[in-house]
């Protein structure tokens, strides 16, 4: 039959949570220091450098992206200035062409107008000369008509023919007035 025997190495159990026992404080503090030291070494040698490398890589990537964005902005500004310069040159060129065309058309119109005025002046001179010749011819005929009319009137009133010389002198005197 078996008997229960106890050896002297066993600690009699006192009730309660083992972490709160005063007898185990020393070993708990030792293991705390060992665990903290291991975690510190692990963090300082492996984890912190990796995190630092990641942060540096990220910062350099951001700086590179910012530099690339700045370079693109400078290129865009240069392209904008070149576009505005080309646009201003095109505007100036088109205005110069328009002014040149306007001057050419004005010169042609002035030349045509002067030629037309000269032709009209020549036609007017010719017409005035014809009118003057017609007036002169008509005035020459007026004297003959006036003499014939005066002779007919005298014949009708007097019943006899009138002296042609005296009638012509009277018509000439009346025309001079």
Helices and strands as residue ranges (DSSP letters): G 18-20, G 22-24, H 25-42, I 43-47, H 48-158, H 164-176
